């Protein structure tokens, strides 16, 4: 069952990206979230997010790995 859900998420993500959108997984069991990635692939602006994270959380202690790009 988790394979079919992961495949459905991948299909929906591709469809959203095809029209310039994104798909974010809001709620799912931890194993599925880790498998499919909540935020999807890193975008071109991820370097900006990384710089902001470093500015406001230089030790990386606030919600590590919970944001796009595994920030």
C-alpha positions in Angstrom: 0.0 0.0 0.0 2.8 2.5 0.8 4.3 1.9 -2.6 1.0 2.9 -4.3 0.7 6.0 -2.1 4.4 6.9 -2.8 3.8 6.4 -6.6 0.6 8.5 -6.4 2.5 11.3 -4.7 5.2 11.1 -7.3 2.6 11.3 -10.1 0.9 14.2 -8.6 4.2 16.0 -8.1 5.1 15.6 -11.7 1.7 16.8 -12.8 2.0 19.9 -10.6 5.5 20.7 -11.7 4.4 20.3 -15.4 2.1 23.3 -14.9 4.6 25.3 -12.8 3.2 24.2 -9.4 4.4 22.2 -6.4 3.0 19.4 -4.2 3.7 19.5 -0.4 2.8 16.5 1.8 1.1 18.0 4.8 0.3 14.9 6.8 1.6 11.3 6.4 3.2 8.7 8.5 6.9 9.4 9.2 8.2 6.5 7.1 6.2 7.8 4.1 7.3 11.4 4.6 10.9 10.3 4.8 10.5 8.2 1.6 8.8 10.8 -0.6 10.1 14.0 0.9 7.6 16.5 2.3 8.7 19.4 0.2 9.8 17.5 -2.9 13.0 18.4 -4.9 15.0 21.4 -3.9 14.1 24.5 -6.0 16.4 27.0 -7.5 15.9 29.4 -4.6 17.0 26.9 -2.0 20.3 28.7 -1.6 18.4 31.8 -0.3 16.6 29.6 2.3 19.9 28.0 3.3 21.4 31.5 3.9 18.4 32.6 6.0 18.5 29.4 8.0 22.2 30.0 8.7 21.6 33.6 9.7 18.8 32.9 12.2 19.9 29.4 13.3 23.7 29.1 12.9 23.9 26.0 15.1 21.0 24.3 13.2 19.1 23.4 16.4 15.6 24.6 15.4 13.7 21.8 13.6 16.7 20.3 11.8 15.8 18.6 8.6 12.2 19.6 8.7 12.2 22.2 5.9 12.8 22.1 2.2 16.3 21.0 1.1 16.6 19.1 4.4 17.2 22.3 6.3 
